[in-house]
């Protein structure tokens, strides 16, 4: 069975300080990226939505064009039937046949006029759809221009900091190895509670380095002894003496 080293409280505190300094360096690198990753993702989602809208409008335009073509064919058929009936009317033998043919001619003429009206209405709708399509295309082009600019900025920052970030990520992973699980859990929980990510802070000028509330002299003495993990009674952060904080370096 492998032997697990029992770290002293001072060693645990030093490890926590080191981990905090590494994580703070990572925080600084990620602050450089700012809101860019979120902005890039939002722009990509917006462009996806606009592209879906553009595709839908294009499908509607295709449908309208097909409808117009159908109505044009209907007009041609009606005109052909009118000519056919007019020719037949020249050889009718009685009034009943003549009236029947005239009714067919009138019906086909009405069909042609109705189809022509449908075409006019469809062309108006087509013009509206064309305007919407052009608007969507311009919006997409504008958003893509902004996206490309934001991506360029983000890639530049990542390019400048990627190596350093990866090194600190590895250092953080190494620093966590062998540390007490409960202590790591508390550290992570405290870090998430504060926007600046500070879970371990030194006592400076008789005050907590996180919330700046005064620390009583007796508690300061206990903190300097490094015999137990002490936390700020006000903010809950883990407290260490300034000497230990300064002596712990991240290489």
C-alpha positions as CSV (number, residue, x, y, z in Angstrom):
1,X,0.0,0.0,0.0
2,X,1.4,3.4,-1.0
3,X,2.3,5.8,1.8
4,X,0.6,9.2,1.7
5,X,2.6,12.0,3.1
6,X,0.9,13.8,6.0
7,X,1.4,17.5,5.2
8,X,1.7,20.0,8.0
9,X,-0.8,22.9,8.3
10,X,2.0,25.3,7.2
11,X,2.7,23.2,4.1
12,X,-1.1,23.0,3.3
13,X,-1.3,26.8,3.6
14,X,1.7,27.3,1.4
15,X,0.2,25.1,-1.2
16,X,-3.1,27.0,-1.0
17,X,-1.3,30.3,-1.5
18,X,0.6,28.9,-4.4
19,X,-2.6,27.6,-6.0
20,X,-4.3,31.0,-5.4
21,X,-1.5,32.8,-7.1
22,X,-1.6,30.5,-10.1
23,X,-5.4,30.8,-10.4
24,X,-5.1,34.6,-10.1
25,X,-2.6,34.6,-13.0
26,X,-5.1,32.5,-15.1
27,X,-7.9,34.9,-14.1
28,X,-5.8,37.8,-15.4
29,X,-5.2,36.1,-18.7
30,X,-8.9,35.3,-19.1
31,X,-9.8,38.9,-18.2
32,X,-7.7,40.0,-21.2
33,X,-10.1,38.1,-23.4
34,X,-12.9,40.0,-21.7
35,X,-16.3,39.5,-23.1
36,X,-15.0,38.5,-26.5
37,X,-15.7,34.8,-26.3
38,X,-19.4,35.5,-25.3
39,X,-19.7,38.2,-28.0
40,X,-18.4,35.8,-30.6
41,X,-20.8,33.1,-29.6
42,X,-23.8,35.6,-29.5
43,X,-22.8,36.8,-33.0
44,X,-22.6,33.3,-34.4
45,X,-26.0,32.5,-33.0
46,X,-27.5,35.7,-34.4
47,X,-26.0,35.0,-37.8
48,X,-27.3,31.4,-37.7
49,X,-30.8,32.8,-37.0
50,X,-30.6,35.4,-39.8
51,X,-29.3,32.7,-42.2
52,X,-32.3,30.5,-41.4
53,X,-34.6,33.5,-42.0
54,X,-32.9,34.2,-45.3
55,X,-33.2,30.6,-46.4
56,X,-36.9,30.6,-45.4
57,X,-37.5,33.8,-47.5
58,X,-35.7,32.2,-50.5
59,X,-37.9,29.1,-50.2
60,X,-41.0,31.4,-50.1
61,X,-39.8,33.3,-53.2
62,X,-39.3,30.0,-55.0
63,X,-42.8,29.0,-54.1
64,X,-44.3,32.3,-55.3
65,X,-42.3,32.1,-58.6
66,X,-43.7,28.5,-59.1
67,X,-47.2,29.8,-58.4
68,X,-46.8,32.7,-60.9
69,X,-45.5,30.2,-63.6
70,X,-48.6,28.0,-62.9
71,X,-50.9,31.0,-63.4
72,X,-49.1,32.0,-66.6
73,X,-49.6,28.5,-68.0
74,X,-53.3,28.7,-66.9
75,X,-53.7,32.0,-68.9
76,X,-52.1,30.3,-72.0
77,X,-54.5,27.3,-71.6
78,X,-57.5,29.7,-71.3
79,X,-56.4,31.7,-74.4
80,X,-55.9,28.5,-76.4
81,X,-59.4,27.3,-75.4
82,X,-61.0,30.7,-76.3
83,X,-59.5,30.4,-79.8
84,X,-60.7,26.8,-80.0
85,X,-64.3,27.8,-79.0
86,X,-64.3,30.8,-81.3
87,X,-63.4,28.6,-84.2
88,X,-66.1,26.1,-83.2
89,X,-68.6,29.0,-83.1
90,X,-68.2,29.6,-86.8
91,X,-69.7,26.2,-87.6
92,X,-72.6,26.0,-85.1
93,X,-76.0,24.7,-86.4
94,X,-78.4,26.3,-83.8
95,X,-78.7,28.9,-81.1
96,X,-78.3,26.4,-78.2
97,X,-74.9,25.3,-79.4
98,X,-73.9,29.0,-80.0
99,X,-74.9,30.0,-76.4
100,X,-73.1,27.0,-75.0
101,X,-69.9,27.9,-76.8
102,X,-70.2,31.6,-75.8
103,X,-70.5,30.5,-72.1
104,X,-67.3,28.4,-72.4
105,X,-65.6,31.4,-74.0
106,X,-66.7,33.7,-71.2
107,X,-65.7,31.1,-68.6
108,X,-62.2,30.8,-70.0
109,X,-61.9,34.6,-70.3
110,X,-62.8,34.9,-66.6
111,X,-60.3,32.2,-65.7
112,X,-57.6,34.1,-67.6
113,X,-58.5,37.4,-65.8
114,X,-58.5,35.7,-62.4
115,X,-55.1,34.1,-63.1
116,X,-53.8,37.5,-64.2
117,X,-55.0,39.0,-60.9
118,X,-53.3,36.2,-59.0
119,X,-50.1,37.0,-60.8
120,X,-50.3,40.7,-60.0
121,X,-50.9,39.9,-56.3
122,X,-48.1,37.4,-56.3
123,X,-45.7,39.9,-57.9
124,X,-46.5,42.4,-55.1
125,X,-45.8,39.7,-52.5
126,X,-42.7,38.8,-54.4
127,X,-41.4,42.4,-54.2
128,X,-42.0,42.4,-50.4
129,X,-40.1,39.2,-50.1
130,X,-37.3,40.5,-52.2
131,X,-36.9,43.5,-49.9
132,X,-36.9,41.3,-46.8
133,X,-34.3,39.0,-48.5
134,X,-32.1,42.0,-49.3
135,X,-32.5,43.3,-45.7
136,X,-31.5,39.8,-44.3
137,X,-28.5,39.6,-46.6
138,X,-27.3,43.1,-45.5
139,X,-27.8,42.2,-41.8
140,X,-25.8,38.9,-42.3
141,X,-23.0,40.7,-44.1
142,X,-22.9,43.4,-41.3
143,X,-22.9,40.8,-38.5
144,X,-20.2,38.7,-40.3
145,X,-18.0,41.7,-40.6
146,X,-18.3,42.4,-36.9
147,X,-17.8,38.7,-36.1
148,X,-14.6,38.5,-38.2
149,X,-13.3,41.5,-36.4
150,X,-14.1,40.1,-33.0
151,X,-12.7,36.7,-33.9
152,X,-9.5,38.4,-35.1
153,X,-9.2,40.2,-31.8
154,X,-9.8,37.0,-29.8
155,X,-7.4,34.9,-31.9
156,X,-4.7,37.6,-31.4
157,X,-5.2,37.5,-27.6
158,X,-5.3,33.8,-27.5
159,X,-2.2,33.6,-29.7
160,X,-0.3,35.9,-27.3
161,X,-1.4,34.2,-24.1
162,X,-2.1,30.5,-25.1
163,X,1.4,29.2,-24.1
164,X,1.4,31.1,-20.8
165,X,-2.2,30.0,-20.1
166,X,-1.4,26.3,-20.8
167,X,1.7,26.6,-18.5
168,X,-0.4,28.0,-15.6
169,X,-3.2,25.4,-16.2
170,X,-0.5,22.7,-15.8
171,X,0.9,24.4,-12.7
172,X,-2.5,24.6,-11.2
173,X,-3.1,20.8,-11.8
174,X,0.3,20.0,-10.3
175,X,-0.5,22.2,-7.3
176,X,-3.7,20.4,-6.6
177,X,-2.0,17.0,-6.5
178,X,-1.7,15.6,-3.0
179,X,-3.8,18.4,-1.5
180,X,-6.5,17.5,1.0
181,X,-9.9,17.0,-0.9
182,X,-11.9,18.9,1.7
183,X,-9.5,21.8,1.6
184,X,-9.6,21.9,-2.2
185,X,-13.4,21.8,-2.1
186,X,-13.6,24.7,0.4
187,X,-11.0,26.7,-1.7
188,X,-13.1,26.2,-4.9
189,X,-16.3,27.0,-3.2
190,X,-14.9,30.3,-1.8
191,X,-13.4,31.2,-5.1
192,X,-16.7,30.8,-6.9
193,X,-18.4,33.1,-4.3
194,X,-16.3,36.1,-5.3
195,X,-16.0,37.9,-8.6
196,X,-12.3,38.5,-8.1
197,X,-11.7,34.7,-7.4
198,X,-9.8,35.3,-4.2
199,X,-10.2,32.5,-1.7
200,X,-6.8,32.8,0.0
201,X,-5.7,36.3,1.2
202,X,-3.0,37.7,3.4
203,X,-3.5,39.8,6.5
204,X,-2.3,43.2,5.6
205,X,-2.3,46.3,7.9
206,X,-4.2,44.3,10.5
207,X,-7.0,43.6,8.1
208,X,-8.3,40.8,5.8
209,X,-6.9,41.2,2.3
210,X,-10.2,40.3,0.8
211,X,-12.9,42.3,2.6
212,X,-10.5,44.7,4.5
213,X,-12.3,44.1,7.8
214,X,-10.1,44.4,10.9
215,X,-8.6,41.2,12.3
216,X,-8.2,41.1,16.1
217,X,-4.6,40.8,17.4
218,X,-5.2,37.4,18.9
219,X,-6.4,35.9,15.6
220,X,-3.5,37.5,13.8
221,X,-1.1,35.8,16.3
222,X,-2.8,32.4,15.6
223,X,-2.6,33.0,11.8
224,X,1.2,33.7,12.1
225,X,1.7,30.5,14.0
226,X,0.3,28.5,11.0
227,X,-0.9,25.7,13.2
228,X,-4.5,25.6,11.8
229,X,-6.4,27.0,8.9
230,X,-8.0,30.3,9.8
231,X,-10.8,32.0,8.0
232,X,-12.1,35.6,8.0
233,X,-15.1,35.8,10.3
234,X,-16.6,38.4,7.9
235,X,-16.1,37.1,4.4
236,X,-15.1,33.5,5.0
237,X,-11.8,33.6,3.0
238,X,-8.8,31.6,4.1
239,X,-6.3,33.9,5.9
240,X,-2.5,33.6,5.8
241,X,0.2,35.8,7.2
242,X,1.8,38.3,4.9
243,X,5.3,36.7,5.3
244,X,4.0,33.3,4.0
245,X,2.2,35.0,1.2
246,X,5.3,36.9,0.1
247,X,7.6,33.9,0.5
248,X,5.4,31.7,-1.8
249,X,6.3,32.3,-5.4
250,X,5.0,30.9,-8.7
251,X,7.8,30.0,-11.1
